[in-house]
Amino acid sequence: MTYQDDWKLQIPGHADLRALHEALRGELTQRWSRSVPFADELFDRWERARYLGFGEGSSVYDSCLVLGEVAVGENTWIGPFTVLDGKGGLTVGSDCNVSAGVQLYTHDTVAACLTGGQAAPAYAPVSIGDRTYLGPNAIVTRGVTVGSQCVIGAAALVNADVPDRSIVFGVPGRVVGRVEVDGGDVRLIYDAS
């Protein structure tokens, strides 16, 4: 095999790590047809969630940045390259899907930056209800409550509270419809506009 960065092969221990990576990569490809960053090959998502005190059955990728006080319910999936900022208090409910790239912020340093540090960072809790889907790269800002059984669209900027069973799209996010659930039947009903 030819490597572009063959200088790395000379670093002590590299060959063993490379062999481990190739074995894990091969196993993940065979089992689930996926390729993930090396750290996510190495570490168990469910073990990390237990370590962080998240609810039973929840998982969190190693590439997720977790800050401050974060509470997560049961059976919630937290995807790769996410940010869970709990410095102001973050709660994510049970049976949620926090897709890749989602960022949940409970603080900001806007005033602190603009005043050269004279103003303090601003903190406010964020809450995500049960059975809520947060699409890839969605952002929820400090102080926002997102209800239960909501669908937050990809790349939405949620900077205001969201009622239960709402569909939110856009920048800034706005409610564009509602969710109806009857047993295993789900209907996404969009506003006529």
N, C-alpha and C positions, 0 to 999 in steps of 0.2 A: 504494500500500500504506500502511496506517495502522499506526503503531507506538505502543505504550503508553509506551515510554521514548524518545520522540522527541528528548529533549535530547542523547542519545548521538550523534545525527546531526551535531551541531555540533562534535564533537571532531575535530581534524585527523587525517586518515588513516582515520577510521571508514568512510567510503564505500568505500574500496578493500578494506578487510578484509571488510566486509559483502558486497561483490560476490564476493570469493574464497570466502567461506563459502557463499553461495547457489549458486555453481557447483559446489563440492565436494559440498555436500548433495544437489544435484540428480543428480550423477553417481552418488553412493553409493545413492541411492534407486532410480535406474534400473537399476544393475548388480546390487545385492544386496538391494534393498527394506529398507534400514536407515537409521537416523538415529543418529549418534553425537556426542559432544561435539566442539567445534571442534578441539581439539588432536588428537583421534584422526582427524579429517578430514585434518588437515595432515600428520601424520607417519606414516611407514611402520613397522608393528609389527616386521617382520623386520629392518629396519635397526637399530632400537633393540636388538633381541636380539643382533645381531652386535656392536654397540658395547659391550654389557655382557659380551661373551665367552660368551654362551650357545651351545649346540650348533647345528649346521647345521639349518636348517628350523624352528627355534623362533621364536615370535613373542611379543611382550609389548606390551600396550596402553600408550599414553602415560599413562593415568590410574593405572597401577600404581605404588605407592611401593616403591622398591628401596633398602634400607639395608645397608651392610656387605658382607661377602663372600658372594655368592650364586652358586652353580654350577648350571647347568641343562643337561640333556642335549639330545639331538637331537629335533626334531619335537615339541616340547612347546608347547602353547598355554596362554598365561597371559592370562586375561580381564581385563576392565575393573574398576576400583575394587578391586583386590587389594592386599595388603601382603605383601612378601617381606622379612622382617627377617633379615638375615644377620649381625647384629652378633656372634652367637655361632657362626656357621658354618651355612649353609643349603645343602643339596644336594637338587635335584629331578631325578629321573631322566629318561630318554628316553620319548617317546610318551605323556606325561602330559597331562591336561586339568585345569587349575587354573581353575575356574569363577569367574564374576563374584562379587566380594565376599569371596573366600577370604582368610584372614589366617594367615600362617605366622610364628610368633614364636620367636626364639631367645634372647630375654632378657625379663626383667620387672623392674619397679621397685617391686614390692609392699613388700618389706622396707625399701627406701630411703625410700619414702613414709611408711610407718608409724613409722619411727624418726626422721623429720625430717632425713633425709640421713646419719644415723650409720652405717647399713648400706649396703653397696654394691649396685648392681644385680646380679642373678643372670643368668649366661649359661650356656647349654648348647646344643650343636648339634642341629639337626633334619635328618632325612633322609627323603625321599620316594622310594620305589622306582620302577622302570620300570613303564610302562603302568598307572599308577594314576589313577583318576578322583576328583577332589575336588569335591563338589557345591557349589552356590551357598551362600555365607556360612558355609562350614565354617571352623573355627578349629583350628589345631594349636599346642599350647603348647610351650615350650622343653623340650629334652631328649628329645623323642619321635621314635621311628623308626616310619615307616609302610612296610610291606613293598611288594613288587611285586604288580601286578595286583589291587589293592584297589579297592573302591568305598566312598568316604566320603560318606555322605548329606548332603543339604542341611541347613545349620545345625547340624551335629554339632560337639561340643566334644571334640576328641581330646586327652586329657591322659595317655594311657598308650600304650605301644608296641602296634603292630598287626602281627600275623603276615601273611606273604604270603597272597594270595588270600582276604582277609577282606572281609566287608561290615560296615560300622560305621554305626550310626544313634544319635541321641540326645544328651542333655546330662545327665551326661557320656556321651561316646561309649562304646558297648559293641558287641562283635562279635555280630551277629545272624544270620550266615550265612557262606557261602563262595562263591567264584567258581570255576567250572570252565570252562576254555577248551580247545577241541579244534579247532585250525586257526582257521577263521572262525566257529565255533559257540561261543556264550557261554551258559552257564547260571548264573543266580543262584539259589542254593539257600538258603532261609531256614530257620533252626532252628524246630522246632515248640515254640512257647511263647507 
